[in-house]
Amino acid sequence: MAGFRKFEDILAWQKARHSTRLVYQATAKGVFARDFDLRGQIRRASISIMANIAEGFGRRSDKEFANFINIAHGSATEVQSHLYVALDLGYVGNENFKVLYELMDEICRMLYALGQKLK
């Protein structure tokens, strides 16, 4: 299974865990905290990255693992899209947007590389 002993060893999962904490912090204050729809959606998408990496790792084959990595990649780009809505509505500032967006971008690159390795 791609040389990992446990899903916590996967750097992309570690980064996703960190990003989820940052998403929760960003959505816990101000008007963002009161926009239940967007707040919930971006949180679920962020959690989905971690969950799909872990679930894919728990599958019996590299092919299945690669499929879940692909789903996690989609969730990371979903977070990026939601970040634009949050920026446009003034829920996050430019700096917070940039940090979160670039972290998602890094996770996407890691997931792409892992997916290629699994194929």
C-alpha positions as YAML, in Angstrom:
chain: A
units: angstrom
residues:
- id: 1
  name: MET
  ca: [0.00, 0.00, 0.00]
- id: 2
  name: ALA
  ca: [2.32, 2.68, -1.27]
- id: 3
  name: GLY
  ca: [4.77, 2.20, 1.62]
- id: 4
  name: PHE
  ca: [2.65, 3.61, 4.46]
- id: 5
  name: ARG
  ca: [2.09, 1.73, 7.71]
- id: 6
  name: LYS
  ca: [-0.87, 3.86, 8.80]
- id: 7
  name: PHE
  ca: [-2.86, 6.68, 7.28]
- id: 8
  name: GLU
  ca: [-1.41, 9.16, 9.77]
- id: 9
  name: ASP
  ca: [1.97, 8.65, 8.05]
- id: 10
  name: ILE
  ca: [0.64, 10.21, 4.83]
- id: 11
  name: LEU
  ca: [1.88, 13.80, 4.61]
- id: 12
  name: ALA
  ca: [-1.18, 14.87, 2.61]
- id: 13
  name: TRP
  ca: [-3.41, 13.61, 5.46]
- id: 14
  name: GLN
  ca: [-1.31, 15.54, 7.98]
- id: 15
  name: LYS
  ca: [-1.65, 18.72, 5.89]
- id: 16
  name: ALA
  ca: [-5.39, 18.09, 5.50]
- id: 17
  name: ARG
  ca: [-5.71, 17.76, 9.27]
- id: 18
  name: HIS
  ca: [-3.92, 21.09, 9.72]
- id: 19
  name: SER
  ca: [-6.06, 22.76, 7.06]
- id: 20
  name: THR
  ca: [-9.25, 21.47, 8.68]
- id: 21
  name: ARG
  ca: [-8.24, 23.11, 11.94]
- id: 22
  name: LEU
  ca: [-7.60, 26.38, 10.08]
- id: 23
  name: VAL
  ca: [-10.95, 26.15, 8.29]
- id: 24
  name: TYR
  ca: [-12.73, 25.61, 11.60]
- id: 25
  name: GLN
  ca: [-10.93, 28.58, 13.13]
- id: 26
  name: ALA
  ca: [-11.79, 30.81, 10.18]
- id: 27
  name: THR
  ca: [-15.45, 29.80, 10.22]
- id: 28
  name: ALA
  ca: [-15.94, 30.06, 13.99]
- id: 29
  name: LYS
  ca: [-16.02, 33.84, 14.23]
- id: 30
  name: GLY
  ca: [-17.83, 36.86, 12.90]
- id: 31
  name: VAL
  ca: [-20.42, 36.71, 10.17]
- id: 32
  name: PHE
  ca: [-18.91, 33.49, 8.81]
- id: 33
  name: ALA
  ca: [-20.03, 31.71, 11.99]
- id: 34
  name: ARG
  ca: [-23.61, 32.81, 11.33]
- id: 35
  name: ASP
  ca: [-23.71, 31.71, 7.69]
- id: 36
  name: PHE
  ca: [-24.68, 28.15, 8.55]
- id: 37
  name: ASP
  ca: [-24.88, 26.94, 4.96]
- id: 38
  name: LEU
  ca: [-21.47, 28.08, 3.77]
- id: 39
  name: ARG
  ca: [-19.84, 27.36, 7.12]
- id: 40
  name: GLY
  ca: [-21.15, 23.81, 7.13]
- id: 41
  name: GLN
  ca: [-20.31, 23.17, 3.49]
- id: 42
  name: ILE
  ca: [-16.69, 24.33, 3.71]
- id: 43
  name: ARG
  ca: [-16.19, 22.40, 6.96]
- id: 44
  name: ARG
  ca: [-17.63, 19.21, 5.46]
- id: 45
  name: ALA
  ca: [-15.46, 19.55, 2.35]
- id: 46
  name: SER
  ca: [-12.38, 20.07, 4.50]
- id: 47
  name: ILE
  ca: [-13.17, 17.05, 6.67]
- id: 48
  name: SER
  ca: [-13.81, 15.03, 3.52]
- id: 49
  name: ILE
  ca: [-10.19, 15.45, 2.44]
- id: 50
  name: MET
  ca: [-8.91, 13.77, 5.59]
- id: 51
  name: ALA
  ca: [-11.64, 11.16, 5.65]
- id: 52
  name: ASN
  ca: [-11.17, 10.06, 2.06]
- id: 53
  name: ILE
  ca: [-7.41, 9.73, 2.43]
- id: 54
  name: ALA
  ca: [-7.95, 7.58, 5.53]
- id: 55
  name: GLU
  ca: [-10.74, 5.53, 3.97]
- id: 56
  name: GLY
  ca: [-8.75, 4.96, 0.81]
- id: 57
  name: PHE
  ca: [-5.78, 3.80, 2.84]
- id: 58
  name: GLY
  ca: [-8.06, 1.30, 4.57]
- id: 59
  name: ARG
  ca: [-9.10, -0.29, 1.29]
- id: 60
  name: ARG
  ca: [-7.52, -3.48, 0.02]
- id: 61
  name: SER
  ca: [-5.95, -2.24, -3.19]
- id: 62
  name: ASP
  ca: [-3.94, 0.61, -4.64]
- id: 63
  name: LYS
  ca: [-6.66, 1.06, -7.27]
- id: 64
  name: GLU
  ca: [-9.30, 1.72, -4.61]
- id: 65
  name: PHE
  ca: [-6.88, 3.89, -2.66]
- id: 66
  name: ALA
  ca: [-6.25, 5.96, -5.81]
- id: 67
  name: ASN
  ca: [-10.00, 6.44, -6.28]
- id: 68
  name: PHE
  ca: [-10.38, 7.84, -2.77]
- id: 69
  name: ILE
  ca: [-7.34, 10.07, -3.31]
- id: 70
  name: ASN
  ca: [-9.13, 11.44, -6.37]
- id: 71
  name: ILE
  ca: [-12.24, 12.15, -4.28]
- id: 72
  name: ALA
  ca: [-10.09, 13.89, -1.64]
- id: 73
  name: HIS
  ca: [-8.57, 16.02, -4.41]
- id: 74
  name: GLY
  ca: [-12.06, 17.05, -5.47]
- id: 75
  name: SER
  ca: [-12.90, 18.04, -1.91]
- id: 76
  name: ALA
  ca: [-9.77, 20.19, -1.70]
- id: 77
  name: THR
  ca: [-10.76, 22.08, -4.84]
- id: 78
  name: GLU
  ca: [-14.28, 22.42, -3.41]
- id: 79
  name: VAL
  ca: [-12.78, 24.14, -0.35]
- id: 80
  name: GLN
  ca: [-10.92, 26.49, -2.70]
- id: 81
  name: SER
  ca: [-14.16, 27.39, -4.45]
- id: 82
  name: HIS
  ca: [-15.93, 28.04, -1.14]
- id: 83
  name: LEU
  ca: [-13.03, 30.25, -0.09]
- id: 84
  name: TYR
  ca: [-13.82, 32.54, -3.01]
- id: 85
  name: VAL
  ca: [-17.39, 32.91, -1.79]
- id: 86
  name: ALA
  ca: [-16.11, 33.68, 1.71]
- id: 87
  name: LEU
  ca: [-13.67, 36.25, 0.31]
- id: 88
  name: ASP
  ca: [-16.31, 37.89, -1.87]
- id: 89
  name: LEU
  ca: [-18.70, 38.18, 1.08]
- id: 90
  name: GLY
  ca: [-16.01, 39.58, 3.35]
- id: 91
  name: TYR
  ca: [-16.02, 36.58, 5.67]
- id: 92
  name: VAL
  ca: [-12.26, 36.13, 5.28]
- id: 93
  name: GLY
  ca: [-9.61, 38.70, 4.52]
- id: 94
  name: ASN
  ca: [-7.11, 38.49, 1.69]
- id: 95
  name: GLU
  ca: [-4.33, 37.10, 3.89]
- id: 96
  name: ASN
  ca: [-6.46, 34.35, 5.43]
- id: 97
  name: PHE
  ca: [-7.81, 33.50, 1.98]
- id: 98
  name: LYS
  ca: [-4.29, 33.26, 0.57]
- id: 99
  name: VAL
  ca: [-3.02, 31.02, 3.39]
- id: 100
  name: LEU
  ca: [-5.95, 28.61, 3.12]
- id: 101
  name: TYR
  ca: [-6.05, 28.61, -0.68]
- id: 102
  name: GLU
  ca: [-2.32, 27.91, -0.97]
- id: 103
  name: LEU
  ca: [-2.53, 25.16, 1.63]
- id: 104
  name: MET
  ca: [-5.31, 23.53, -0.41]
- id: 105
  name: ASP
  ca: [-3.18, 23.95, -3.52]
- id: 106
  name: GLU
  ca: [-0.29, 22.17, -1.79]
- id: 107
  name: ILE
  ca: [-2.60, 19.36, -0.70]
- id: 108
  name: CYS
  ca: [-3.90, 19.03, -4.26]
- id: 109
  name: ARG
  ca: [-0.36, 18.65, -5.60]
- id: 110
  name: MET
  ca: [0.44, 16.05, -2.96]
- id: 111
  name: LEU
  ca: [-2.73, 14.11, -3.69]
- id: 112
  name: TYR
  ca: [-2.07, 14.20, -7.42]
- id: 113
  name: ALA
  ca: [1.45, 12.84, -6.91]
- id: 114
  name: LEU
  ca: [0.18, 10.13, -4.56]
- id: 115
  name: GLY
  ca: [-2.55, 9.18, -7.01]
- id: 116
  name: GLN
  ca: [0.00, 8.87, -9.81]
- id: 117
  name: LYS
  ca: [2.20, 6.67, -7.62]
- id: 118
  name: LEU
  ca: [-0.73, 4.38, -6.85]
- id: 119
  name: LYS
  ca: [-1.60, 3.85, -10.53]
...
